[in-house]
Amino acid sequence: MIVLNAFKLLFSNFGLMWRLLLYYLIVTAIAAAFFMGVIYPQISDLLTQVAGTQVFENFKVLIGNLVTMSPDLMQSSETFRVSLGAAADVIAQNSGSLILPLILVGVMIILVRFLYGLGDYPAFRILNGSLKERARYPFWGTLITNLPKSMLTSLCVMLITLPTDILFCLLIYWLAGWSVSVFGIFALFVVAGVAILLFSVRETFLASWRPLIASENKNPVRAFGESLSLCGKSFFFVFSQQVILLFLLILLNLISAFFTCGAGILLSLPASLEISFLFQILMLFAFRHSRFYVDSQNVGRMTVEKASYDIDEMILEEKEKDSEENKF
């Protein structure tokens, strides 16, 4: 299965995860400094009034009851809903003073999303080089030397993913409010299931987009069209794999956060991103029937027909093929 093979390949390409972690921490620090220095002073008084509605405390109680599946879940949900309404009234009364902060927050979100995306292109280049050629590329050097391509890739990906993220979040927010009144305690599972399906559909069509840009040097527009074509023809195959991947990554991060009081997220998030990158590269390999290095000594071949193969099975098959060719 491509998903499990992506998890296995993480360990032979583990060094990239630390570089991604450092890069994302730098971007996060820049965003935090901008928020605290520019935006927070303009909204501090409003946040104090909102905190007076107990909305933050009630949200913490609600999350705690969700995690523990407490019988008080419905009561805490109603309490949070009431306090959220009170907080909304406070914000509405101060709406005139929020125009500039909201604009600044929007600008910050776009810039941060763009900066996070700059790390994707070098990451795909490094992973593709490692799997196809067993080459070792430096992250920072690859980022700097390919900065124009990284910027173009990040911008194009953001133009597709950011609007759909906003749309999906609005749909999920509406669904959450409706499902609580209908399904009660099971609303969490309904909302989580729908969210996984929505994002999986989008990621299915984009599964080969960035690998095509990074590994085959195609421009983003042409790579986008080819990704739609490749993944669309094998939609159910890619979609099923994408659903499993997203579910496992969410589970990985929840477990990491639960057993480490949130500290494990620092490692599980960049690891999840790298696993997702490996999954996308392997998906393109499957479409191209490409051979790749599992480690310094073993080679496997990924195909759509043999996507259920384990990495060890791929290695064995390639060794048998090579031995037969050597006989002649």
DALINWO-V31043 format. One record per pair of residues at least 6 apart in sequence whose ideal C-beta (glycine too) atoms are under 6 Angstrom apart, sorted by the first residue. I is the first residue (numbers start at 0). J is the second residue. D is the distance in Angstrom with one decimal. If there is no record, write none. Layout:
i=I j=J d=D
i=I j=J d=D
//
This chain:
i=0 j=307 d=5.7
i=1 j=240 d=5.4
i=1 j=281 d=5.0
i=1 j=306 d=5.3
i=2 j=240 d=5.6
i=2 j=243 d=5.0
i=2 j=244 d=4.8
i=4 j=310 d=5.2
i=5 j=274 d=5.1
i=5 j=277 d=4.1
i=5 j=278 d=4.1
i=5 j=281 d=5.8
i=6 j=274 d=5.9
i=7 j=310 d=5.5
i=8 j=277 d=5.0
i=9 j=273 d=5.9
i=9 j=274 d=5.5
i=11 j=294 d=5.3
i=12 j=129 d=5.6
i=15 j=125 d=5.7
i=15 j=273 d=5.9
i=16 j=269 d=5.0
i=16 j=270 d=5.4
i=16 j=273 d=5.2
i=18 j=138 d=3.9
i=19 j=269 d=4.4
i=20 j=269 d=4.4
i=22 j=118 d=4.8
i=26 j=114 d=4.6
i=26 j=115 d=5.8
i=30 j=111 d=4.6
i=33 j=107 d=5.9
i=38 j=100 d=5.6
i=38 j=103 d=5.2
i=41 j=100 d=4.8
i=42 j=100 d=5.1
i=45 j=93 d=5.3
i=48 j=89 d=5.0
i=49 j=86 d=4.8
i=49 j=89 d=5.5
i=52 j=82 d=5.1
i=52 j=85 d=4.1
i=52 j=86 d=4.6
i=53 j=82 d=5.1
i=54 j=82 d=4.3
i=54 j=83 d=5.6
i=54 j=86 d=4.3
i=57 j=78 d=5.2
i=57 j=79 d=4.3
i=57 j=82 d=4.7
i=58 j=79 d=5.8
i=60 j=75 d=5.0
i=61 j=75 d=4.7
i=61 j=79 d=4.7
i=64 j=71 d=5.6
i=64 j=72 d=4.4
i=64 j=75 d=4.8
i=65 j=187 d=5.9
i=72 j=184 d=5.5
i=76 j=179 d=6.0
i=112 j=157 d=5.4
i=112 j=161 d=5.9
i=113 j=153 d=5.4
i=113 j=157 d=5.8
i=116 j=153 d=3.2
i=116 j=156 d=5.6
i=116 j=157 d=5.8
i=117 j=149 d=4.8
i=117 j=153 d=5.1
i=119 j=209 d=6.0
i=120 j=148 d=5.8
i=120 j=149 d=4.1
i=120 j=152 d=4.7
i=120 j=213 d=5.7
i=121 j=138 d=5.7
i=121 j=141 d=3.9
i=121 j=142 d=4.4
i=122 j=276 d=5.6
i=123 j=209 d=5.4
i=123 j=210 d=6.0
i=123 j=213 d=3.5
i=124 j=141 d=5.4
i=124 j=213 d=4.9
i=125 j=136 d=4.8
i=126 j=276 d=5.8
i=126 j=280 d=5.7
i=127 j=213 d=5.8
i=127 j=214 d=4.1
i=127 j=280 d=6.0
i=128 j=134 d=3.9
i=128 j=136 d=5.3
i=130 j=291 d=4.1
i=130 j=292 d=5.8
i=131 j=291 d=6.0
i=133 j=292 d=4.7
i=152 j=212 d=5.5
i=152 j=219 d=5.9
i=155 j=219 d=4.0
i=163 j=201 d=5.6
i=167 j=197 d=5.0
i=171 j=194 d=5.3
i=174 j=190 d=5.7
i=174 j=193 d=5.9
i=175 j=190 d=5.0
i=178 j=186 d=3.9
i=178 j=189 d=4.7
i=178 j=190 d=5.9
i=179 j=186 d=4.5
i=182 j=189 d=5.5
i=195 j=245 d=5.2
i=199 j=241 d=4.4
i=199 j=242 d=4.7
i=199 j=245 d=5.5
i=202 j=241 d=5.2
i=203 j=230 d=5.6
i=203 j=237 d=4.8
i=203 j=238 d=4.5
i=203 j=241 d=5.1
i=204 j=227 d=5.4
i=204 j=230 d=5.3
i=206 j=230 d=5.0
i=206 j=237 d=5.4
i=206 j=279 d=5.4
i=206 j=282 d=4.9
i=207 j=226 d=4.2
i=207 j=229 d=5.3
i=207 j=230 d=6.0
i=207 j=282 d=5.9
i=207 j=283 d=4.6
i=208 j=222 d=5.6
i=208 j=223 d=5.6
i=208 j=226 d=4.1
i=210 j=279 d=5.2
i=210 j=280 d=4.9
i=210 j=283 d=4.2
i=211 j=217 d=5.0
i=211 j=222 d=3.8
i=211 j=225 d=5.8
i=212 j=219 d=5.8
i=212 j=222 d=4.7
i=229 j=286 d=5.0
i=230 j=237 d=4.9
i=244 j=278 d=5.6
i=248 j=271 d=4.5
i=251 j=267 d=5.6
i=252 j=267 d=4.8
i=255 j=263 d=3.2
i=255 j=267 d=3.8
i=256 j=263 d=5.9
i=256 j=264 d=5.3
i=281 j=301 d=5.6
i=284 j=291 d=5.8
i=284 j=301 d=4.0
i=285 j=301 d=4.7
i=285 j=302 d=5.7
i=285 j=303 d=4.8
i=285 j=306 d=5.6
i=288 j=302 d=4.9
i=290 j=298 d=5.5
i=290 j=300 d=4.8
i=292 j=298 d=5.8
i=293 j=299 d=5.2
i=293 j=310 d=5.5
i=293 j=314 d=6.0
i=297 j=314 d=4.5
i=298 j=317 d=5.2
i=299 j=310 d=5.8
i=299 j=313 d=3.2
i=299 j=314 d=5.2
i=299 j=317 d=5.9
i=300 j=313 d=5.9
i=300 j=317 d=5.7
//
